[in-house]
């Protein structure tokens, strides 16, 4: 049974408090000296450091400034804002069905200007056809035992994906070649999906790269993730969806995306990989 939300919140606070304590100790000052430098009571320092009082953004900045650790403030502030709910179990997200989950992130999609998407398992949701999405979500619903609202969820995803053709958003996709080979639907639906992928590559605001099986790699395959501008990352695992907002976390995923992108082929070479995948369907 997953921990109660209040328990997750407290653990997040304790982790933040521990980092602040380490910063103070690394600076070689006492809690009393920190309080003097920050201009508040010693008891406030103690309450923050022992996770009894959550610090404000201003408190964190003052703490780091007093310890000559200003460079650590952005990550700590992001961690403070990033609720423990940022790591949410799929079971919890999908308990009311898949349609609501598709609709829940519509605003984020509208607000984002640049999407960077890396996938190692399935065709990116942005580029999916109704047939492929239906087969995929049916498999997910069956595996997780969620309410059967797949047809409504497919409609919601297709409506959400209209953002791809609005022109004011830019998309950069990097796919592992294996994504083209995982046949999660009928051969006919998979052929249509790969044809749709080829068509999406003609859009001026869409860039698609494919990391081929052949050739030496400098970056290993990893779980799927999406970067929304430079503000947040969604990283998925089998049991949960994580939202990452700390600058150091985002920078790490941006760097990973850039390296994976460097290994990808594009243009005619990418189209050839897709065409070959279509040719081998049912073979």
GIHUHU-V942105 format. One record per residue. RES is the residue in three letters. SS is DSSP state (H for helix, E for strand, L for the rest). PHI is phi in degrees with one decimal (* if undefined). Layout:
RES SS PHI
RES SS PHI
This chain:
UNK L *
UNK L -66.2
UNK L -63.6
UNK L -62.6
UNK H -50.9
UNK H -64.0
UNK H -67.4
UNK H -65.2
UNK H -62.0
UNK H -63.9
UNK H -63.9
UNK H -64.0
UNK H -65.6
UNK H -65.4
UNK H -65.4
UNK H -63.5
UNK H -60.2
UNK H -63.1
UNK H -67.3
UNK H -64.4
UNK H -62.4
UNK H -63.3
UNK H -61.7
UNK H -63.0
UNK H -66.3
UNK H -62.9
UNK H -78.3
UNK L 72.9
UNK L -121.8
UNK L -85.4
UNK H -62.0
UNK H -66.2
UNK H -64.2
UNK H -60.1
UNK H -60.4
UNK H -62.5
UNK H -66.0
UNK H -85.1
UNK L 78.4
UNK L -134.4
UNK L -75.4
UNK H -62.6
UNK H -65.1
UNK H -66.2
UNK H -58.1
UNK H -65.1
UNK H -64.6
UNK H -67.3
UNK H -68.9
UNK L -105.7
UNK L 61.0
UNK L -91.6
UNK L -131.3
UNK L -71.3
UNK L -76.7
UNK L -83.7
UNK H -58.6
UNK H -64.6
UNK H -61.6
UNK H -65.2
UNK H -61.6
UNK H -64.3
UNK H -59.5
UNK H -66.8
UNK H -63.1
UNK H -69.0
UNK L -105.5
UNK L 54.5
UNK L -131.3
UNK H -55.9
UNK H -66.4
UNK H -90.1
UNK H -60.8
UNK H -57.2
UNK H -64.5
UNK H -67.7
UNK H -65.6
UNK H -63.4
UNK H -64.7
UNK H -67.3
UNK H -78.6
UNK L -75.3
UNK L -64.4
UNK H -64.4
UNK H -74.1
UNK H -62.8
UNK E -107.6
UNK E -114.0
UNK E -66.2
UNK H -58.1
UNK H -58.2
UNK H -72.8
UNK H -63.8
UNK L -101.0
UNK L -64.0
UNK L -99.5
UNK L 108.3
UNK H -86.6
UNK H -62.0
UNK H -62.7
UNK H -63.5
UNK H -63.8
UNK H -76.8
UNK H -67.5
UNK L -109.0
UNK H -60.4
UNK H -62.9
UNK H -59.9
UNK H -64.7
UNK H -68.3
UNK H -78.8
UNK L -78.2
UNK L -92.8
UNK E -128.3
UNK E -107.6
UNK E -120.0
UNK E -124.9
UNK E -115.6
UNK E -132.4
UNK L -123.1
UNK L -124.0
UNK L -133.2
UNK L -57.8
UNK L -55.5
UNK H -53.4
UNK H -57.7
UNK H -107.3
UNK L -82.5
UNK L -89.6
UNK H -56.9
UNK H -64.8
UNK H -66.2
UNK H -60.9
UNK H -60.1
UNK H -65.9
UNK H -65.4
UNK H -68.1
UNK H -63.2
UNK H -64.2
UNK H -65.8
UNK H -62.0
UNK H -66.2
UNK H -65.8
UNK H -93.0
UNK L 69.0
UNK L -87.1
UNK L -54.7
UNK L -84.4
UNK L -126.4
UNK H -60.0
UNK H -61.9
UNK H -67.3
UNK H -66.4
UNK H -63.4
UNK H -60.1
UNK H -64.2
UNK H -66.6
UNK H -63.5
UNK H -67.3
UNK H -63.8
UNK H -74.5
UNK H -61.7
UNK H -58.9
UNK H -63.9
UNK H -106.3
UNK L -78.7
UNK L 88.8
UNK L -89.1
UNK L -113.5
UNK E -115.1
UNK E -129.1
UNK E -125.3
UNK E -111.6
UNK E -125.6
UNK E -115.2
UNK E -73.9
UNK H -58.2
UNK H -58.4
UNK H -59.1
UNK H -72.7
UNK H -99.7
UNK L -73.4
UNK L -88.6
UNK L -93.7
UNK L -145.7
UNK L -65.0
UNK H -59.5
UNK H -64.6
UNK H -67.1
UNK H -68.6
UNK H -63.2
UNK H -64.7
UNK H -65.2
UNK H -67.4
UNK H -65.6
UNK H -64.5
UNK H -61.0
UNK H -61.5
UNK H -65.4
UNK H -64.0
UNK L -67.4
UNK L -84.7
UNK L -70.3
UNK L -67.3
UNK L -95.5
UNK E -122.8
UNK E -120.9
UNK E -124.4
UNK E -122.2
UNK E -125.3
UNK E -85.5
UNK L -75.8
UNK L -62.0
UNK L -78.6
UNK L 93.7
UNK L -77.1
UNK L -98.5
UNK L -110.6
UNK L -139.8
UNK L -78.4
UNK L -64.1
UNK L -141.5
UNK L -61.3
UNK L -59.3
UNK E -151.4
UNK E -129.9
UNK E -106.9
UNK E -101.3
UNK L 49.3
UNK L -119.1
UNK L -107.4
UNK E -161.0
UNK E -129.8
UNK E -106.3
UNK E -122.2
UNK E -105.7
UNK L -128.1
UNK L -62.4
UNK L -102.3
UNK E -155.5
UNK E -117.0
UNK E -109.6
UNK E -106.6
UNK E -111.9
UNK L -129.1
UNK L -70.4
UNK H -51.0
UNK H -67.3
UNK H -67.1
UNK H -62.4
UNK H -59.5
UNK H -63.5
UNK H -71.5
UNK H -62.2
UNK H -65.3
UNK H -63.0
UNK H -62.4
UNK H -62.6
UNK H -70.2
UNK H -65.1
UNK H -63.8
UNK H -65.2
UNK H -87.1
UNK L -84.4
UNK E -96.6
UNK L -136.4
UNK H 58.3
UNK H -59.9
UNK H -65.9
UNK H -68.1
UNK H -62.2
UNK H -65.8
UNK H -63.5
UNK H -67.9
UNK H -61.1
UNK H -66.6
UNK H -64.1
UNK H -64.8
UNK H -64.5
UNK L -91.8
UNK L -62.1
UNK L 78.0
UNK L -83.2
